[in-house]
Amino acid sequence: MLSKRQRTVLQVLKEQKDYITIDQIAKKVSFSPKTIRNDLSQIGQ
């Protein structure tokens, strides 16, 4: 089950038409880059 934060990160990714960095995602959702990396790692498992 995905957390609300993870769903938010996925939504940002879905809305992108081009490449986006972890730092850019972090700024958009107001979470740290490390949190984004951890979430993407968990989502990928």
Buried (B, 14 or more C-beta within 10 A) or exposed (E): EEEEEBEBBBEBEEEEEEEEEBEBBBEBBEBEBEBBEEBBEEBEE
